[in-house]
């Protein structure tokens, strides 16, 4: 990875999002699953119970290998006669390849849907404006609304924000409205909000590396221990029953960072009393906030998760980081 700083757009912490922002998320893909065996097949491979998905909500889930390590996370929902779900574009080919391996004797079709565009929206008045444009209202327990060829997913962490999956045929009116009431920004703003909310970023270089529980996916209800067998279940249940998870996803923030962090590099903690340095975690993702301030997503060892602890990057020990709490 290039260690030189490049010019990034201005990205804000959620508390500083005074304007309503929207961005195109072309780094996400829509996967479609059709066929009479779709529910049973997905239930045999995904970590959530597909039977519990209803028309009023989406579910966060994961697709794991036989060792319980996560190929990808996803947001899944019903749409017409199929299931649609959103995955990072960098992993969709590997994910589909692994998912299709056992489909020879099933009536199922799994493919990337090319007719949709994905946008994100957030800001203090975004909920009001979304309601205004679509003439809709989210009920208290509702996280999904589908209006013809437009799908809206409501996310409440770290603040109210929306994933909008829209058919290309509906784009003109939608973009006209968004450009009138929202400020267009870069997709890195959505990444920043994901990092703040501690939603694990599973890009291509992270895929297949980590057990589900070590990525804090239980917090997102992305695993069901009570449904029937699925790929990786044995290892995930064993890991859960032994209570051996020592890791958590968290965010760190630091200032005056002059180099790009490196994915998989160590976060280090220095104990002054013992004069010893410890490997506290590894970097999964990062984004620059304002000038030379950087927000890291870290897979951290729980024993180091104290607000007063100060950390550094192994590649740049002169820059310090602290736990970020939104």
C-alpha positions in Angstrom: 0.0 0.0 0.0 1.3 3.5 -0.9 2.5 5.2 2.3 2.1 8.7 0.9 -1.0 10.8 1.8 -3.3 11.5 -1.1 -6.0 14.1 -1.3 -9.2 12.8 0.2 -12.6 14.6 0.4 -13.5 16.1 3.7 -15.1 13.4 5.8 -17.0 14.2 9.1 -17.6 12.4 12.3 -21.3 11.7 12.8 -21.6 14.4 15.5 -20.4 17.0 13.0 -22.8 16.1 10.1 -24.6 19.4 10.1 -25.6 19.0 6.5 -27.6 16.2 5.0 -25.2 14.1 3.0 -25.7 11.5 0.3 -23.3 9.4 -1.6 -23.2 6.7 -4.2 -21.9 3.4 -2.8 -20.4 1.8 -5.9 -18.2 -0.3 -3.7 -21.2 -2.3 -2.6 -23.0 -4.9 -4.8 -26.6 -6.3 -4.8 -26.8 -10.1 -4.9 -30.0 -11.8 -6.0 -31.1 -15.3 -5.1 -34.1 -16.9 -6.9 -35.6 -20.3 -7.4 -37.9 -22.6 -5.4 -35.0 -23.9 -3.1 -33.7 -20.4 -2.3 -34.9 -20.3 1.4 -33.7 -23.8 2.3 -30.4 -23.3 0.5 -29.5 -20.0 2.1 -30.5 -21.3 5.5 -28.0 -24.1 5.0 -25.2 -21.7 4.3 -25.9 -18.4 6.2 -25.5 -17.8 9.9 -29.0 -16.4 10.4 -32.4 -18.0 10.2 -33.8 -17.1 6.8 -37.3 -18.1 7.9 -37.4 -15.1 10.3 -37.0 -12.5 7.5 -40.2 -10.6 7.0 -41.3 -7.8 4.7 -40.8 -5.1 7.4 -37.1 -5.6 8.2 -33.7 -6.6 6.8 -31.3 -8.8 8.7 -27.5 -8.6 9.1 -25.9 -12.0 8.6 -22.7 -13.7 7.5 -21.4 -16.4 5.2 -18.7 -18.5 6.7 -16.3 -21.2 5.6 -16.3 -24.6 7.3 -14.0 -23.3 10.0 -16.4 -20.5 11.0 -14.3 -17.8 9.4 -16.3 -15.0 7.7 -16.3 -14.8 3.9 -18.6 -11.8 4.0 -21.2 -10.0 6.0 -24.4 -8.9 4.3 -27.8 -7.1 4.8 -30.5 -9.3 3.4 -34.2 -8.8 2.8 -37.1 -10.1 0.7 -37.9 -8.4 -2.6 -40.7 -9.7 -4.8 -40.1 -13.4 -5.5 -36.4 -13.4 -4.4 -33.9 -12.5 -1.7 -31.6 -9.6 -2.2 -28.6 -8.7 -0.1 -25.8 -6.2 -0.1 -22.1 -7.2 0.1 -18.9 -5.3 -0.4 -18.0 -5.4 -4.1 -14.5 -6.6 -3.5 -15.7 -9.9 -2.1 -18.8 -10.7 -4.1 -17.1 -12.9 -6.7 -15.4 -15.1 -4.1 -18.6 -15.2 -2.0 -20.8 -16.3 -5.0 -18.2 -18.9 -6.0 -18.2 -20.4 -2.5 -22.0 -20.2 -2.2 -22.6 -21.9 -5.5 -20.3 -24.9 -4.8 -23.1 -27.0 -3.5 -26.0 -25.8 -5.7 -25.8 -28.5 -8.4 -28.9 -30.4 -7.2 -30.8 -27.3 -6.0 -33.2 -25.2 -8.0 -31.5 -21.9 -7.3 -29.9 -19.0 -9.1 -27.3 -16.7 -7.5 -26.1 -13.7 -9.4 -25.1 -10.0 -9.1 -28.0 -7.8 -9.8 -27.0 -5.1 -12.3 -30.3 -3.1 -12.5 -29.8 -1.3 -9.1 -27.7 1.5 -7.8 -26.9 1.9 -4.1 -26.9 5.2 -2.3 -26.3 6.2 1.3 -28.0 9.2 3.1 -27.4 10.7 6.5 -27.7 13.9 8.4 -29.8 15.7 11.0 -32.9 16.1 8.7 -32.4 13.0 6.5 -35.3 11.1 8.0 -37.6 14.0 7.5 -36.5 14.4 3.9 -36.7 10.7 3.1 -40.3 10.7 4.4 -41.0 13.8 2.3 -39.8 12.5 -1.0 -41.2 8.9 -0.7 -44.3 9.9 1.3 -43.5 7.1 3.8 -43.2 6.7 7.5 -41.1 4.1 9.3 -42.9 2.4 12.1 -41.0 2.0 15.4 -40.0 -1.6 14.7 -39.6 -1.2 10.9 -36.2 -1.1 9.2 -37.2 -1.8 5.6 -39.6 -0.1 3.2 -40.1 -1.1 -0.4 -41.9 1.2 -2.9 -42.1 -0.4 -6.3 -38.5 -0.4 -7.5 -37.0 1.5 -4.6 -35.8 -0.2 -1.4 -34.9 1.8 1.8 -33.0 0.3 4.7 -32.9 2.3 7.9 -29.8 2.0 10.1 -29.7 3.7 13.5 -26.0 3.4 14.3 -24.1 5.7 14.9 -27.0 8.0 13.9 -30.0 7.7 11.6 -28.9 6.8 8.1 -30.3 5.1 5.1 -29.2 2.7 2.4 -31.3 3.3 -0.7 -31.3 0.6 -3.4 -32.9 2.0 -6.5 -33.7 0.7 -9.9 -31.9 2.7 -12.6 -35.2 3.5 -14.2 -36.1 5.6 -11.1 -32.8 7.5 -10.9 -33.6 10.8 -12.6 -36.3 12.0 -10.2 -34.4 10.6 -7.2 -31.2 12.4 -8.0 -33.0 15.6 -8.8 -34.5 15.6 -5.3 -31.3 14.5 -3.5 -29.3 17.2 -5.2 -31.8 19.8 -4.1 -31.9 18.9 -0.4 -28.7 16.9 0.2 -25.0 17.6 -0.3 -23.2 15.0 -2.4 -20.1 13.6 -0.8 -17.7 10.6 -1.2 -18.5 7.0 -0.2 -15.7 7.3 2.4 -18.3 9.1 4.5 -20.4 5.9 4.7 -17.2 4.0 5.6 -16.6 6.5 8.5 -20.1 5.9 9.8 -19.6 2.1 9.6 -16.3 2.4 11.5 -18.0 4.6 14.2 -20.7 2.0 14.7 -18.2 -0.8 14.9 -19.7 -2.7 12.0 -16.9 -5.0 10.7 -15.5 -4.0 7.3 -14.9 -7.3 5.5 -13.1 -6.4 2.3 -11.3 -8.8 0.0 -8.1 -8.9 2.1 -10.0 -9.6 5.3 -12.4 -12.2 3.9 -11.9 -15.7 5.3 -9.5 -14.7 8.0 -11.5 -14.4 11.2 -14.0 -16.3 13.3 -17.4 -14.6 13.4 -17.5 -13.9 17.1 -14.1 -12.1 17.0 -15.6 -9.5 14.7 -18.4 -8.5 17.1 -21.1 -9.8 14.8 -23.1 -11.1 17.7 -23.8 -7.5 18.6 -25.5 -7.2 15.2 -27.6 -10.4 15.7 -25.8 -11.9 12.8 -25.7 -15.5 14.1 -28.4 -17.9 15.2 -27.4 -20.8 17.4 -30.8 -22.4 17.5 -31.6 -23.1 13.9 -30.6 -26.2 11.9 -27.1 -27.0 10.6 -25.2 -24.5 8.4 -21.7 -24.1 7.1 -19.3 -23.3 9.9 -21.9 -24.0 12.6 -19.9 -26.6 14.5 -16.9 -24.4 14.9 -18.9 -21.4 15.8 -20.9 -23.3 18.5 -17.7 -24.8 19.9 -16.2 -21.3 20.0 -19.3 -19.9 21.7 -19.6 -22.7 24.3 -16.0 -22.5 25.4 -16.3 -18.7 25.8 -12.8 -18.2 24.4 -13.4 -15.0 22.4 -10.8 -12.5 23.4 -11.5 -9.9 20.7 -13.8 -7.0 19.9 -14.3 -4.6 17.1 -13.6 -1.0 18.1 -12.7 2.4 16.7 -9.5 4.4 17.5 -8.9 8.0 16.6 -5.6 9.8 16.3 -4.3 13.1 15.1 -1.3 14.3 13.0 -1.1 11.1 11.1 1.2 11.7 8.1 1.1 8.2 6.6 -1.7 5.9 5.5 -2.2 3.1 8.0 -1.7 -0.4 6.6 -4.4 -3.1 6.7 -3.3 -5.9 9.1 -0.7 -3.8 10.8 -0.4 -4.1 14.6 -1.8 -1.6 17.1 0.6 -1.5 20.0 0.1 -0.6 23.6 3.1 0.5 25.8 2.9 -0.2 29.5 5.1 2.4 31.1 5.1 0.7 34.5 6.5 -2.5 33.1 8.4 -0.8 30.3 6.9 -3.4 27.9 5.1 -3.1 24.5 2.2 -5.3 23.6 0.4 -6.2 20.4 -3.1 -5.0 21.2 -4.9 -5.6 17.9 -4.8 -5.2 14.1 -6.1 -2.6 11.7 -9.1 -3.7 9.5 -10.0 -0.4 7.9 -9.4 3.3 8.2 -10.6 6.7 7.0 -9.2 10.2 7.3 -11.3 12.8 9.2 -10.4 16.4 8.4 -6.7 17.2 8.1 -4.4 14.3 9.2 -6.9 13.0 11.7 -7.6 9.3 11.2 -10.3 6.9 12.4 -9.2 3.3 12.6 -11.3 0.1 12.7 -9.4 -2.3 14.9 -9.9 -6.0 15.9 -8.8 -5.4 19.5 -7.9 -7.7 22.4 -10.6 -7.0 25.0 -8.0 -6.7 27.8 -6.8 -3.5 26.3 -10.2 -1.9 25.9 -9.9 0.9 28.4 -10.7 4.5 27.6 -7.5 5.8 29.1 -5.2 3.5 27.2 -3.0 5.1 24.5 -2.0 3.1 21.4 0.3 3.5 18.4 0.7 2.1 14.9 3.5 -0.4 14.5 4.5 1.4 11.3 4.4 4.9 12.9 5.0 4.7 16.7 5.2 8.4 17.1 1.4 8.9 16.4 -0.9 8.1 19.3 -4.5 6.8 19.2 -7.2 6.5 21.8 -10.5 4.7 22.0 -13.3 6.5 20.1 -16.7 6.6 21.6 -19.4 8.2 19.4 
